[in-house]
Amino acid sequence: MKPHQSMGKNSQRQLNVDLLGRAFYAGPARITVSRVRPGNPHQVIIEREIDGKSWALPAGLVRLILDRARTRQTAPLV
């Protein structure tokens, strides 16, 4: 695909499917990625398990949060 060509809607939505079901902790609350936002495939819907509140975040930001959480968990103790 050339840079100036856009991907179809299905291809864009597929980009963030790998985030579904992944989770991180914000204090005592577990936050889970529940779905890709239908109107904007570059955002995902996350849900707080304590109270069921959900909101949309850019998928790139969620990737950074998940990567940082994974790095923090696997960092060796010095």
N, C-alpha and C positions, 0 to 999 in steps of 0.2 A: 504494500500500500504506500502510495506517495504521501508526503507530509501534508499537502494541501487537500487531500481527500479526507472526508469525514467518515467515521465508522457509522454503521447503522445503529438503530436503537438497541437491538438485541446484543450487539457486540459491546456497546457501552455498558449495558446492565451486567453483562458477563464479567466485566473487569472487577467488580466488587463482590462477586458471589463468594469468593474465598474468605471474606470477612464474616460471613454469616455464622452465627453460633459461637464466635470467639468472644472472650470476656476479659474484663479487667476489674480491679477493685479501686474504688474511690472512697477512702476511709473504710467504714464497715460495710458499705454497700457494694454488691456485685453488679456490674453493668455489662449487659450482653447485647451484641449486635443482632437485631431481630430480622431486619429485612433491608433491601435496597429501596430507596424512596422512589415511588412510581413516577412522579413528575420530573424528577431530577436524578438520573442514574449516577451522578457524581457525589451524591449524598447517601448516607445510610441512616436508618432509624435505630437508635439504641434505646434499651429499656432498663430501668433500675428495678431490680428484683424485689426490693423491700416493699415498695408501694405501687409498682406497676407503671410509674410515670415514664413516658417516652418522649423523645425529641430527636430532631435531625441534626447531624453533624457532617461536615465534609469528610469523605472517605479518606482523603490524604491525612487529615488530622487524626482520625481513628487509627490509621496505620502507624503513625508516629507514637501514639499513646501505647498501642499494643507492643510495638517494638521496644519501647523504653521499659515497659513492664516485664517483658521477656528477658531483656538484658539485666535488669535488676535482680531477677530471680536466679539467673544462671551465673552471676558474677562470683568469682572466687573470693573467699574470705582471706583477707590479708592480715 
